[in-house]
Amino acid sequence: MVQEVGYARLKERGIELIAADSPAAFQDDTPTAKLVRQILGAVAEFDKAMTVAKLRGARDRKRATGVKVEGRKSHAERTPDLVALARRLHRKDRQGNRRSLRDIAAELAAKGHVSNAGTALSPSIVRSLISR
């Protein structure tokens, strides 16, 4: 129904639709042409719904195995050496003192681990690195 209303509004505004696979498909305004448009629209909607269902099922099956399925990769997934270095720098020294998060970020930057902008990592990012 939405497809037919959209088609009618485009036609009212003087916009002509031309199908890539059949250029004459939208030129006729006969009941048969309307039926064909509606059937093709219904088939396309069904195909989309099936694709969405298959992808959801695949994600659910993969998620059930304990594998991360969606979302951005964490620092631990992209650069495990960065996480290990940040944790090592966060350990207490012989006197029982720890470096500040800013000091750890500066040390990481000195060793080449910087943000996408090329600056030192923020203390909050360093905190997330060492907390995992």
Protein Blocks (a to p, Z undefined) as FASTA:
>chain_A
ZZmmmmmmmmmnopacddfklmklmmpccfklmmmmmmmmmmmmmmmmmmmmmmmmmmmm
mmmnopafbdcddfklmmmmlmmmmmmmmpccfkopacdfklmmmmmmmnopacfkopac
dfklmmmmmmZZ
